[in-house]
Amino acid sequence: MAYLIQRWREGCTDSLQLWRELRALGYTYSSRTVSRFITRLRRASEAGWAPETQTSPYTRPQGPSARAVSFTWVCPEAKRAQDAQLYIDQLRQGDQSIEQAYTLSQAFLALVRERRGDALEAWITEAAASGLEALARFAQGLRDDLAAVKAGRTLPWSHGPVEGHVNRLKMLKRQGYGRAGVGLLRQRVMQVV
């Protein structure tokens, strides 16, 4: 990033040229990544900001987008950038309901990541009693389908391959625009397999 900012200040704004220069220096990522960064520099320049201030959405004057915050919220703490962690910490200190929502969501993510379906009922009870409407609705939805959710978090089997085949079949059917009968669909399915 420092090299790109230096070259930007020297007047080179062509992202492909900069990518070629970086590749000669050992850069292994795509030209699209460089192009996105140059676009950020261009937008910062148009807004009158220094390029260095635009390295993170958490340091921009208008703050991060809701999407960036939600991504950071569910990202494991060990993988978070320092400025993102600082932003989340400030959010948590600002409001008790945000702190409670963060604690409950992190507990749920731990249940999912560690495949602890047996502790799900206790989490549902805690979320329903939290007083946070969105989490209470989510907990009720989990409670309505508790057996399936619990099985998904405790059993080693997955329906992923079956869902993949169903998705492929639906795609083949859609390609016929509703005009293809069962016979043609059967031929196309057998041809692909």
Beta strands, then each sheet from edge to edge (+ up, - down):
end
